Amino acid sequence: MGAGSRGVLGVVGTAADGVEKLRTGLVEPAVALGWQVAVTLTPTAGRWLRADGELDRLESLTGLPVRDTPRLPSEPRPHPVADCHVVAPASADYVAKLATGIADNQALTQVGEAIGTIGVPVVLFPGVNAAHARHPAWSGHIAALRAAGVRLVYGPHVWPLLEPREGPADRELPWQAVLAELPGGAPA
Ligand SMILES: Cc1cc2nc3c(=O)[nH]c(=O)nc-3n(C[C@H](O)[C@H](O)[C@H](O)COP(=O)(O)O)c2cc1C
């Protein structure tokens, strides 16, 4: 697949509920909007999506390998440089690591670097519950990401926080709100 008319969108999925819909909820609509999409998963999300065949479907759709491990130094970069990154859903674990600068997997490395790169937007949807958000470190993580300019899709208007195991396992993620935060937005 050639470069999209909007540029290259780095899509990151983590091991949180709803990541199994990454293709239909986010990647297909982004491609339709004109993005060239390059998908990266955390190692755990990679295991989940490989197990249900979604990883192969994402590769067919994007024409690029799905990354869930870092390359060897001797290997070429498998993805083009992204003009924008979007993390959806971001687990509580991923948010904590990103906010504190931890970069111990490919999905964290590229977004952490983008946060420190001038002119590269980062959109992030925390796929968390009320218990995650009551952790004493949580508000600091959110504040740190906001201060860094990360466009957070977060708050009761987009994702009311439910107690653990309160919502349905297949609760729809706010994909439309995520797409609307991309440069150029998305039709409502
Ligand atoms: C079935 C299942 C669903 C989960 N859903 C969530 C979730 O919605 N949000 C979250 O923050 N963690 C969730 N977790 C916990 C994360 O998977 C766990 O913290 C994991 O270490 C995150 O890895 P990652 O951040 O590297 O993707 C879930 C775990 C399982 C097994």
The ligand as an ORCA input file, in Angstrom:
! r2SCAN-3c Opt
* xyz 0 1
  C      -8.920    -10.352     29.531
  C      -8.131     -9.195     30.072
  C      -8.644     -7.916     29.922
  C      -7.928     -6.823     30.418
  N      -8.450     -5.581     30.238
  C      -7.744     -4.510     30.671
  C      -8.254     -3.195     30.436
  O      -9.313     -2.993     29.835
  N      -7.519     -2.146     30.871
  C      -6.324     -2.314     31.514
  O      -5.712     -1.309     31.876
  N      -5.815     -3.552     31.749
  C      -6.489     -4.645     31.336
  N      -5.976     -5.900     31.537
  C      -4.679     -6.051     32.214
  C      -3.526     -5.872     31.206
  O      -3.655     -6.810     30.156
  C      -2.167     -6.057     31.920
  O      -1.952     -4.994     32.829
  C      -1.021     -6.138     30.934
  O       0.193     -6.311     31.646
  C      -0.913     -4.900     30.061
  O       0.147     -5.069     29.162
  P       0.549     -3.956     28.110
  O       0.350     -2.628     28.758
  O       2.010     -4.228     27.835
  O      -0.266     -4.178     26.903
  C      -6.679     -7.008     31.067
  C      -6.179     -8.311     31.207
  C      -6.897     -9.367     30.724
  C      -6.326    -10.776     30.877
*
